[in-house]
Amino acid sequence: MSTYELSLTSNYVADWDFKMAIRELIQNGVDQETLEPDNIFNIFYENGTLQFENLKSKLKINTLLLGRSSKTHDDNTVGQFGEGYKISALVLNRLGKTFTVHNYGKNEIWTTRFINSRKWHDKILAFDVNENISSRNGLVIEVGNITPEEYDAIQDIWLGFKGDYKKIDTSKGEILLDESEKNKIYVNGLYISCSADLQYGYNFHPKYLKLERDRKSCDSFDTKLLTSEMLNEAFLEDKIEPGKIMEMVEDENDDVMFLKYTSNRSKVIQACMDTIDKQGKEMISMQKENEELPEELTQAIPVAEPSEYDRIKNQGGNPVFVKPHVYELVKYVAEERTDNLYNYRKEVPVKERTLKEEFEFWMELYGEELSYKAENALKELIEQI
């Protein structure tokens, strides 16, 4: 038997709990499968024992060194810092769990314990490595003394526990459609916390969303940009209905907060303009049927400010109020149509209104702000002019 003392005291990472330690082991297993797809990762729980298996993995002794990791600088994995299973072993031993590594690929079995180190004069974690000839391959990390309640408590930290789930695949990850996954963020299947308020759940590929060193949180700005890119991609590939995208845009959901920064967003812009144009046509249809107007006066012009609405209306245009978030998305269309209107007015100036027309125009702008009684009384006065 060989014993390896790690420079980890028993109270290191004192704030880590059971779920955090288990999450680290799941992350390691998932990362190994990501690097080598046929190195399949499985989890088994039976009789108080939790097993984490990779079919082709094996551990070298030098992985006991802090900072030593085969995943460092690999963009496709979550783990990057070389701490991994050593920290999990320490925390789980501290919590009264057993921690055993069946290193079948090396014909070894590793067990863990705390010892009073003569060298360091402190209580530290040690790994005992024994020869264990086996016909099996792969690696199994086994954690004992796990209660059913503890096993139930870890079900929310990994998508793999959930079985089949509805999703839309994109180049940057999965859009999770089940209502139970709403506003949940995962990276490579591992749950992380994020301050964004999302209508869908998302499972990102690690290379697109980097985590903080605690590997449990991420930047909300990066998250919103990624969700916008994923939804835009799904919409381009007809994997999501236009109505759903429009609903999220109009509601200013975080999922689509940065659509205006995505590439190839012309289809989303067109979907927004289709809705705005429909509203514009409804407004024009309320005019006299026999009144033929040029396109510059009938096409809908998105506006977000009352002052801009008044300016467009004064030029005889067809302004349609939209929310600021929608306006930012369709801004270049609004500006182009506004320019068309103003250029038209250079050739065909607005004719001077009569007093009656001025009142009618005022009523069109502000009539809804009057009481029903006042509005009708003013209409009667206008008719007498």
N, C-alpha and C positions, 0 to 999 in steps of 0.2 A: 504493500500500500504506500502511496505517496500522498503527502498532505501539502496543500498549497494555501498559505495564509494570504488573504487579501487585505489591503490597507483600508478596510471599511469597518469602522466601529459600529457597535450594535445600535447606536442611536442616530446613525447617519440617515438623512432624509426622513426626519422624525414625523413630518406631516403626511407621508405616504400612508395610504390605507390599503385594505385588501383589494378593492376594485382597481386601484392604480397599479398594483403589482401584477394582477392578472392581465390587465390591459397591455402591459409591457410584454408579457409572454405571447399574447395573441398577436401583437404587432410584429414581434420577431418571426413568428410562424408565417404570417401573411407576407411579410417582406421576402422571406426565403422562397415562397411559391411565386412571388412576383418576379424575382430574379431568375428562377428556373421553373417554368410552368409545370413540368412533370414531377416536381418536388412537392407533391400535394400536401396541404395542411389540413389536419382534422383535429377535432376536440371530442373527447369522450368523458362522460361522468358516470361513475358507478360506485356504489358502496362507500361514499365519502371520499373518493379519489378522483381527481381531475387530471386528465392526460392531454398533453399537447404534442401532436405527432407531425413530423415532416418525413416523408417516405425516403428521401435521399440525403438528408442533412447529416453532418457529423461535426463534432466540435474538436478543435485543436486546443491544446493546453494554453497556448498564448492568448486565447480569447478571454482568459481570466484576468488579463491586464485591463485596467480601466482605460478607455479610449481606443482599445483595439476592436475593430469591427470590419467585416468584409463589405459593409454597406456604405462606408463613409464616402461622401460626395456622389453617391448614386441617386440621380433625380427621381428614379422610379420607386424608391422606398421611403417609408415614413421615418424609420430610425436613421439617425445620422451621427450620433454622438458616442457610440462605443461603450455604453453603460449597460443597456439591455438586461439580460437575464441575471447578471450579478446583483443588480439592485433589487430585482424581484426576489431572488433567493434570500437576500438579507431581510427584506421586509416580511416575507412569509415566515421565515424562521422566528423573527421577533414576535409574530402573531401566533406562534405555537403550531404552525403547519410544518409538515415534512416536505423536503424539496430534494428530489432525486432525479438525476440525469442518466437515462439509459442510452449511452453513446454506442449504439450497436455497430455503427460503421467503423469504430475504432476498437471494438471488443472491450469496452470499458463500462463501468458503472461509477457514477460520481454521487457522493452523498455530501450533505452540508451540515454544519454545526457551528455554534459559537465556541471559541476557545479563549482562555486567558493567555495572551501572547507574552512569552518571555522577552521576545525581541522588542515589542512595542509597549509592553507594560499596560495593556488595555485589552478589553474584551472585543474581539474581532471575528469576522466571518472566515471560515476555512472550508475548503473542498477536499474531501478524501477521495482519491482516485484508485479504484481496484480493477484488476483484470477480470473480465467477464466474457468468456468465449460464447458467441452466439451465432446462429445461422441467419439471424435477421439482419436487415440493413436499416438505415435511417436513424432517426433520433426521436426519443420520447422523453419529455420533461413531465415528471409526475409530482403532483402536489397533493398531499394527504391531509386528513382531518377537515374536510370541507363539508359543512352542513348543507342540507337541501335549501335552506333559506339563503345561505351565502351564494349558492349556485344560481338561484332565482334572481339574486340582486345584480348579477353581471350580464343578464340577458340584453340589456340596452346598450352595451358598449361595443357590440360588433354585429354588423349586418348578417353575418353568417349564422347567427342564432335564430334568425327570423324565417328561414326557409325561403320559399318563393315569394317574390314581391313584384308589383307592377313598376315598370320603369321605361324610360326612353334613353337609349344609348346615344352618346355624342362623343366627339373626339377628345373631350376634356373630362369625361366622366358620365355619371348616370343622373338623370332627373327622376326622382322617386315620386310616384303618383299616388301611392296609398295615403289615405287621410291620416293614418297613424304616424306617417313619416313627415308630415307637414312641419316646416321650420326646424328640421334636424339636418345637421351637417356631418358628413363622414369623409374621411380621407382614407382611401384604400380599404373601406369597410369599417374603419374605426371611428367611433363617435368623438366629435370635438365640440367645444362650446364656441358660440359666435353671437355677437350682439345684434345681428341683422334680424329683421322680421320678415320671414319668407312664406310664400304660399305653397311651395313645394319643398320636398326634401332633396338633398343633393349628396352624391357620393363622388368626390373629386379624385382624379388621378394625382398622386403625390407631386409630380413634376410641375403641376400648375398652381398648387397652393402650398406654400411652405408654412410650417407650424412654428410657434414659439418653442423655446428650448424645453418647456414643460410638455410639449407634444399633445397638449389638450386644448389649445386655443389657437385662434388665427385672427388676422386682421380683417375687419368687417368691410373695408374698402375693397380689398382684393377679392373677398367673397362675392360682393355685389357685382363687380366687374365680370367675374367668372360666370355667375348665374345669368347675367345679361347675354354673354357670348354663347352660352349653352342653349338658352331659349331661342336666340336668334338663329342658331344653327338648326335646331329642331324645327323651327318654323319654315326655314328655307327648304328643308327636306320633307315638308308636309307631315311631320310627326305630331304637330300640335295645331289645334284649330285656331283660325284667325280671331274668332270671337273671344277666346280665352286670352290671347295675347293682348287684344284691345282692352279687355276688362282690367287686366293687370296694369297696363299703361295708364288708363284713365284713373284707376285707383291709386296710382303712384306707389305701387308695391316695390319693395326693395329688390325683388327678383329681377326687375327690368329697369332699375334706377339708372343704369349706365348704358342703356341701349344706344344712346346717341354717340357713344364712343366705339361701338363695335363696327367691324368691317362688314361689307355686303349687307347693309341694313336697308337697302332700297325696298325690299319686299315688305318689311314692317312699316316703313314710311307710307308705302302705297296703301296698305291696309288701313292705316290711320286716315289717310286722305279719302279713301272710299267712304268711310263713316262720316267724315266732315262734309264731303260733297253731297251725300244723301241729305244731311241736315240743311245744306244750302239750297238744294232743289226744293225741299219742302217749304222753305221761306219764300222762294221765288214763285212757287205755285199759288201762293196767296194773292199775288198781284193779278191784274186783269188778264184774262185768257188771251185777248186779242192784242196784247201789248208785246211786241217783239223787241227784245233787248240784245245788244251785242254780248259776246262771250265775256268781255272785260267787266261787264256789269253784273253778269249772272254767276260766274264761277265763284265758289266759296273761298273766302280768304280767312284763314285761321288767325285769331287774335286772342291775346291773354289779358290785355289791359283795356279798361273802359275808354281811355283817351284815344287809343288806336281804333277802337270800335267806332267812336264818333268821327274820327278823321276819314275812315273808309266810307262810312255811311254818308258823310257830307259830300263825298265825291260820287255818290250814286252806286257805290260798290255793294257787295254782299258779304259783310263780315259775319263770322261764326265764332262765338266764344268757345275756347277750349281751356283746359287746365294748363298751368305753366309747364308741367312736365311733358305734356303732349306737344305744346308749342315748341319747346326746345328740340323735340324730335323732328318736327315738320317745318322748322324755321325757314329753311332755304326755299321751300315751296311757297310759304307765306310771303317771303320777300320778293320772289319772282312774280307772283300774282299781283302784289301791290304795285310793283314797277309797271306791270302791264296796264293796270288801271290808271296810274298817273300819266303814262305815256299816251293813253287813249284820251285823257282829259286835256292834254296839250292840243290835240286836234279837235276835240269836241268838248268845249268848256261846259261846265254846269250852268244851265240857264238860271237867271235870277228868279227866285221863288216869290210868289205872291204871299201876302200876309196869311191867307188861308193855308197855303202849302207849308209855310213855316210852322204854323200851329200843328198841322197834321204830322209833320216831321218830328216835332217835339213830342207829340203824343206817342209816336212809334217808339221813340227812345225811352221815354219815362212814364208812359201811361200806366204801366203795371205797378208803379210805386204809389199810385193814387188809390184811395178807397173806391169801392164800386160805385158809390153814390156820386163822389166827386168826378170820377171818370166820365160817367154818363152825362152829368151836368155840363162838363167842359165840351164833350162831343156835340151837345145840342147848341152851345154857343158858337162852336166852329161852323156848324151847318148854316148858321144865320149870317155868316160873313159873306 
